[in-house]
């Protein structure tokens, strides 16, 4: 394993980044955000120095001038940095561990933002940047936000097993030797940590680029919540299993995800009136798509309306989800699922945001 890693510079870089983050984010260790940022910065400098002799790519053209060379190794390092951090904060067993990891991850980001402008000066995608600008954090996290199963292609039949559904929905399970259960547990912890990280990047680190991500989380969880409420899988299925993303447990987990957003960034979401699309913004360029578009239940503006109707829709669907879970639980299904508590916390966060 070590030989394979050392033979692949990118894998070796990712291993170094991941081990560094794990070491510093662990609750058992003393935390020094500046020390962590210094360590990561040095890894970046070393990686770029090791690739300084790579040939010039003349296909990379700066937007406003003559051809400009991307700094060799800078793109790979920056992309690997954020992927490794996400992996590290996604490995939690208790909610206390998750909060601690997120606290430390945000402290690291703030420490990086405080670095001098001449630290890790480089060119990526034809644009000049530096370490304090958190290079590629937007594109790399956007790439990771295509859904919990976008790059994993789980077996739908395996994911529909009741014990796997329970794992995905946060119920206590024992699956140390069950590949599908462990897969569900991993995707759950990684996804919820990822959503919490993006929410806090917006609310605490001032990265407004992640405002749209809150819309996507609510669209997936609430605006696309089926009008015919799902039945929690409690036994063997007959017929074709649903897609993993459409199983009751995945839908419940996505509700937990928007609850995380509302917990960490409720005031920012409530105050937001941005429009990201042609519906509500007549000056929107056609080639920019409609990132703020609604789900099945929302046909209003492509973003957050000033009248807070979209916000109100979310509240109504959250209450609907709560009633759905109560009905399922009364029928003996979904024991231990975390969605009911998440809905309650989400509604409390929304009411707090409205009061303030």
Protein Blocks (a to p, Z undefined) as FASTA:
>chain_A
ZZmmmmpmklmmmmmmmmmmmmmmpmkbccdfklmmmmmmmmmmmmmmmmmmpccdfkbc
cfklccddddehklmmmmmmmmmmmmmmmmcfbfklmmmmmmmmmmmmmmmmmpcfkgop
aceehiacdfklogoklmmmmmmmnojklmnopafklmmpmklmmmmnopacdfklgmkl
mmmmmmmmmmmmmmmmmmmmmmmnopaklmmmmmmmmmmmmmmpcfbdcdddfbdcehjd
ddfklgmklmmmmmmmmmmmmmmmmmmmmmpccdcdjehpakbcfklojmkbccfklccd
edddfklmmmmmmmmmmmmmmmmmmmmmmnopaihiaklmmmmmmmmmmmmmmmZZ
